[in-house]
Amino acid sequence: MAMNLDSSGRKGVSPDELPLRLERMFAAREDHILFCDAADEAPYGFAVEVMDKAPEGGAVTIAALTSPPEASPAGDVAAAN
């Protein structure tokens, strides 16, 4: 299951309400894996607070989603000596 945090840090539910919501969602699933996808502008502390509350709702594995690094032009890589 994936949870998105927007740039304001909101996800539609407060951190205190999150465990109950996750319990209901995980009740219908065999896996208890939560992927957190925060916007670049989302407040860091809020994202950490949300991930910290997730185990109370039954999340066993919590993973932060990131964007893959952008490919750099071939000439930008320095050779190792």
PEHU-V785349 format. One line per field, one symbol per residue. ss: DSSP state (@ for helix, = for strand, . for the rest). psi: psi as a letter, one per 40 degrees, with the letter a starting at -180 (. if undefined). A space follows every 50 residues. Layout:
ss: ???
psi: ???
This chain:
ss: .====.........@@@@@@@@@@@@@.....======.....@@@@@@@ @@@@@@@...====.........@@@.....
psi: iihhhadeeieeiiddeddddddddddeidifhhhhghidehhddddddd ddddddeehdhhhhhiiiiihiideehihh.
